[in-house]
Amino acid sequence: MSRKPRGSVLLAFVVSVALAVAAGVGLHAFDTQVSSSRGPTGYRGIVAANFYGADSGEEIIGDFGTIGVWLYHHRGTWVRLTSDNPEWIFAVKFGGVDDSELIADFGSLGLWLWDCCSAAYSGTWTRLTATNPENAIAVDDDVDGREELHVDFGTLGLWRYDRDTYVWSRLSALDPVGSGLRTDIWEAGWQEGLWNFGDTGLWFVFWDDRAAPAEVVWERISPAYADDWAAGNFIDPSGAGTNEELVVEFTGLGVWQFDSNRTWVKLTASSVQAMVPAKIGDSTDAEVMVADPSYNPWCWWGGSTWERLSYTPLETGFFVPYDSDRQASGEPASEQELLGDFGAAGLWEYNYIAGAQIGVWRRLSAANPVFMVAADHWGWGRQTTPVVNFGAGVGLWLWDSSDGCCSETWYKMTDAIPDSNMSW
């Protein structure tokens, strides 16, 4: 597509006025001490991203509730970033693709940015607004290679924050339902925010700065309320198309796919409990992983093909894609595997071997996981390192594949348990 569609304006107008930011209230900073984010089934208080851009590996930041926010780096030590207790955290790339910053909601203290600046991780906290947000996503909605924030402030509406200009702009006066989703449907590289507005329907929004003045563009893609969704390049197995598609479950209507031609295709009449994209078939296109109404795992391969991956039901940790790089015949190096939470049956890995067209399960741990997050902790360019919260009495563990291939072992990171809110 050469140009993005111009849709209806959903009570949206640009207000180049910053949300009120009171001065004089600072987070409690701490010296170095030894000691994420929202997924398809809830909040996971672990975030993996490259916060110190001078190296290639991702650091791991944990929301540990009443004991604060801590960063784990490659020397196996923890650094406390603040003693304050966030409601949620996630990573954003304000400066570009090689360096991330942390966004944290501290409730009545407002929304804050943490930016790392040295090998000692002595970063800086900056308050973006004193207003308490409900949800937020990071999205490059103006194709400048740097992400912006779309933030839901409840009855104050949906707002956009651009770190390039330090300006808050209101996208809509309406209050979205639930969290949003970053998508890349219309024009590859020019991302959109996808938001639910209840009875008003499902809408895309992006920032068109080619107009003078710049304007917010909204397009409603469905009047129906979406229960769940996932975005990925699901139908271009050759890799020739880079636009993403959207897969949505609508209450009582089944699961549907939406593409850049504004076409809806029904994938199944069944409902699902959760869904996530993963590249388990090759390194170019994605597949949709879902849990059915009985929590059994399935894969949608594109077209009309559904495959049941196991007859054992999943628990709320669901699936997390990662790349163990345990290559087999016919498997690209960047093809992903799946981490599956099977509750009392333990944590399992699913590896689809394309050449043999079979899927192989192996158990990584007999312990019952609460949730998992994938990290590129050692800088291999692939998320080879699962970080797993096994709950109270077991702790937070790292599945260490530091050589990027074959040396795998569990390493305990801490007895402390990160915050989470997991549910179907």
N, C-alpha and C positions, 0 to 999 in steps of 0.2 A: 504494500500500500504506500502511496506517495504522500498521503496526508491523513491525519487523523480525522475521524468523524466529528462533526459538531452536533452534539445532542442538546436536549432541553436543559435549561438551567433549573436546578432543584433548589429553589429559594436560596440560590448561591450568589454571593456578591463579594467582591474583593474589598476588604477593609484594611487599608495599610496602616493599622494601628496596633501596636504591641499590646498583648495582654498585660495586665498590671504586674509589674515585677518590683516588689518591695526590696529595698536595700537593707543591709546590716544583719541579715541572718545567715550564718554560715554553717556548713556541715562540720562535724568534729573530725578533724584530720588526725591521722596517727602516723608515727614513724614506722619504718619497716620492722615487722615482727615475723618470727617463724611460727609457725603453727603446725542469660539465656535468657528461661523465657517461655513464651506461650506456644504450646504445641497443639496438635489436633485433639488431644484429650486433656488439655488444661495447662496451667502454669508450671513451668519447670525452672527452679531457681538456680540454674547453672547456664552460663553463657560462655561460648568458646569463640574467640576472634583474635585477630592480630592487633592488639592494642599498642604494642611497641613496634612501630614500623621498621626499625633498624634491623630486625631479624625476620626470618620467614615463618617461624612457628607461631601457632596460636596460643595465647594465654587463656586461662580458665578463671572466670570470675563467678563467685558463689554468693547468693543471697542467703545468709545464715540467720535470718530473723533478728532476734534480740541481741545477738553478738555482732551484728553488722555485716558489711560487704567486704569480702576478701578476694585477693587475686593470687592464683597459683601459677608460678612461672617455671621455667625449664630446669632450674637448679633444685627443684623439689621443695621450695619454701613458700610459705604463705605471707602475703603483705596485706595488712588491714587498710582498706581505703576509707572507711568511715565506720563509726559505731552506731549510726542511725539505721533503723529498720525499714527497708523499702517495701512497698506493696508489690512492685515488680521491677525487673530490669531487662534490658535487651541491648544489642549492639547496633550501631549506625555508622555509616561511612560518610562523614561530612567532608573529609578532605580528599577522598579518592579511594581507589580500589585496594591500596596497599596498607591502609591504616584505619583502624576502627576506634570509635569512641563509645562510651557506655552511657545509656539513658536510664535514669532511675526515677521512679515515682515515689516520693517520700510523703504522700498523703497531704496533711495540712501544711507541710513545709514546701510543697510544690514539686515541680518537675525540674530535674537537674541533669547536667552533663558532666561526665568525668573524662578528661583528656590526659592521656599518658605522655610524658615528655622526657623520660630518662630511663637508663637501664636499671635504676633503682626503683622504678615505678612510682616516683614522687610526682604524681599527676596533680591536676588542678580541678576542683569542683566549681561549676558555674551554674547559677540558677537561671533557668530559661523562663520560668513564670512561677508566681506564687499560687496560681490556680491549681487545684487538685484534679488531675485528669482521671478518666475512667479506663481508656484503652489508647493504644498508639501503634503505628506501624512505620517502618522506614521504607521509602520508595523514591527512586530517581524519576520524578514526574516531569522533569524539564530537560531530560537527555543531556545533562552537562557532566555526567560521570561522577556526580556527587549526590548523595541521598538527601532527601528532605523528610521531615516528619509530618504525618497526618495524625492529629491528636483529637480524640473524642473527649470533650469537656462536658458531657451530659447535657443538661438543659441550656448550656451556653453554645451548644452546637459543635460542629466539626471544624477544626482549624488546621492550617498549614504553617510550618516553621521552616524558613530557609536560612541556613547558617551563613550563606554567602552574604546576605543582606541584613541578617539579624532581625528580620521582620516576620511578625505573625499576621496571617491573612485568614479571614473566615471563609471556609469553603461552603458551608451550609449552616443555616439556623436550626435545622432539624437535629434531633438526637439519634445517632445510630444505635442499632441493637447489636450488642456483642462487639467482638473485635473485627478489624478489617483484614484484608488480604492484599499483598503486593502481587500484581499480575503484569504480564507483558504481551497483551493480546493484539492490539491494533497495529502497531508499528514496532518492529523488533528494536529493542534498546530504549524505547520511550515508554517507561513503565506507567501503570495506572494504579490507583487505589480502588479496591472493590469494597463496597459498604452495603450493609443491610439497613433498610429503613422501615422495617415492619410492614404494615399495610401499604406503604408507599412503594415497596418493591426493592429490587436489587439494582444498584447503580455503580457505574464506573466514573471516576473523576481523574483528570490530569490538568496540568498547568501549561497553557499555551502562551509562551512568551514571544511567539512570532507575530502576534497581534500587537497593536499599539492603541491603548495600553495592553499589557499582559492580562489574560483573562482565565477564569476557571471554566472548564468545559465538563459538563455532566452528560452521561447517557444512561438511560434506563434500559436494562437488557431483559428484565422480567418483572411483572407485577407481583410475582409469587415470593413468599418468604423462603430464604435458603436456610436449611438446617446445618449443612456442612459443605465444604468445598476444598478443592486443590487445584493448583495451576502448574502446568509444565508442558514441555514439547512432546505431546502424547502421540501424534499421528504423522510424524515425519521420520520414519526409520532410516532413511538415507542420510539424514542430517542436512538436507537441502533447504528445508524451511526452518527458520529460527523463531518465528512467532510461537507463542505459547497457546495452548487451549485451556479452557476452564471446565472442570467437572464439578457439578453441583448436585446435592441431594435436596429436593424440595419436599416439604412435608406432605405425605400422602400421595405424591406424584412420582416417586422413584428417583433414579439417578440419571442425569442428563449431561451431555457435552455441548459446550458452546465454543465456536471458533471465530476467527477474524472476519469471516463472511457473514456474521450475525446469524448463523445457522445453529439451531438446537437439534440434537440427536439423542433419542432415549437409549440409554445403555442397559437399564434393567428397571423393572417395576418394583423391585425390592427396596426396602430402606437399608441404611447402613448405620453403624455406630460411630465410625471414624474413617478418615481417609488421609493418605499421604502419598506424594509422588516419589518414585525411586527409579534409578537406572539399573535394573537388574538384568536386562536382556542384552544391552550393548551400551556404548558410551555416548550415543548421540540422542536417542529419544528416551522418554520416561514412560513408566507404567504407573498405574494407579493401584495402590494397595488399600484394601478396605477390610473392615470387620463387619460381618453380616449381623442380623438381629440376634443371633446366638453367640456372637463374638468370635466366630470362626474366621480365619484369614483367607482372603481371596486376592487374586491379581487380575486386573483387566489389561490385556495385552494390546488393546487397540482393535478397531474393527468390531467384531461381535464376540470375541473370544474371552471367556472368563475361566480362570483356573483356580481350583481350591488348593491351597498350599498345605493345609493341615486339618485334621479332624479334632485337634485339641484347641479349645477356645483360648483366646488371648485375654490378658488382663489390661488394666488401664495404661500401663507403660507403652502398649500398642507396638508399633513398628518404628524403628529409627534406621534410616539408610546410613551405611558407612562403607568404607573401602578397605577391607583387610589385605587386599593385594595377594590373596592366596590363589594365584592364577592356575587355571586348568586349560586343557586343550580347547581352543576356540573362544577363550575369554580375554577381552581387552583389559589392559592394566587398569583403566579407569572405570570399569564396570563395578557397580556397587553390590554389596551384600546387605542383608537385613538383620538387625537385632530385634528379636521378638521376646516380649514379656509374657511368659506362660505361668506366672504366679508361682504356686508351690512346686511346679515342675521345673522351675529355674529359668535362666536366661539362655536363649538359643540363637544361633546364627543360621540364616538360610542363604545358600550359595547356589544360584542358578548357573549351570554350566551350559553355555550356548551350543558348543560343539556336540555335546552328547544329548542336549535338550532334556536335561533332567535337573531337578532341584535336590540339593543335599542339605539336611539338617545336622548340626552338631551342637552339643551342649557346651557352653562356655562356663557356666556356673550353676550349681545346684541351689544357690541362694535365690530368694524371691526378690526381684528388683521392684523399686517404687517407680523409678523412671530412668531413662538413659538419654545422653546427649553425645553426639559425635564431634570430634575435634581433630584438627590437623596440628597436633601438639608439637610434632617434631619437624614440621616444615617440609613435608614430602610433596605438597601440592595436592594431597588427597586426605580425606578425613579418616585416617587410619586408627584413631585412638578413641574408643568409647570411654566415657565417664559415666559411672553407674552409681546411683543412690540405692543402696540396699537396705536403708532404713535404720531405725534405732537399734543399737547393739551390734550392728555389723559395720555401718559407716559408709563413707564415700570412697569408691575405688576407681582405679584407672587400669584399663586393659592395655598393657604396654606392648606396642609393636614398634619400638624405636628404630629398628633397622629397616622399617618399611616393608618387611617381607615375612620373616620366618621365626624370629625370636619373640614369642608371645608369653606373657606372664602377667598375673594380677599384682598390682601395687596399691597398697592402702594409702590414700591421700590424707584422710582425717576421720576421727570418730564423729565429728560434728555433722549434722544432717541439714542440708539446704531446704529452704522452704519450697513447698509445692502445693498445688491444688488440683489433684487428678480425679477425673470422673469421665464417664462416657457421655 
